[in-house]
Amino acid sequence: MDLAERSLLLEMYRAGVGAVREAVASLSITDLDRHAGQEWTAREVLHHLADAELIEGVRLRRIVAEDGPNLEWADEEEYARRLHYDRPVDASIALFESLVVANVELLRSLDEAQWRREGWHSRGGRYTLDGWLAEMAHHTQDHVAQMLRAAGRDVT
């Protein structure tokens, strides 16, 4: 991945914080728990975003700090069931925001040799930092759209 594409993805990833804030500000308490088909509610998505940032932040740090770490798969459906995704969302929103900012700061500090480091995912195989960034930059945007759909908003 070239520097321009990486910079664009870093900005997109960081912009996810604002997108989540904006989406949350538009939701009522009722909206947080509304279902759209089989998708998660907005409340469940917010907890998932925080948990995903925790998991992926650890993966990011392990790739930078360790040589070829093995990265285990996490079952997000089990997380949602076992981690009580029906609880209040304020702490998860704050955690999500803090972790994104910390991850962006870390990524911006890496030199090119560090960007070439990689780990091995138990299901996906080779796991690069560029791949990590591309996935995470889109992850939040996809889930913001999911929250808005769940709340009955037209997302086009």
LINRANOR-V255326 format. One record per run of one state. SS is the DSSP state (hx for helix, st for strand, lp for the rest). FROM is the first residue (numbers start at 1). LEN is the number of residues. Records with the same first field share a line. If there is no record, write none. Layout:
SS->FROM-LEN, FROM-LEN
//
This chain:
lp->1-2, 26-3, 33-9, 66-4, 72-4, 83-7, 110-2, 116-2, 122-3, 151-6
hx->3-23, 29-4, 42-24, 76-7, 90-20, 112-4, 129-22
st->70-2, 118-4, 125-4
//
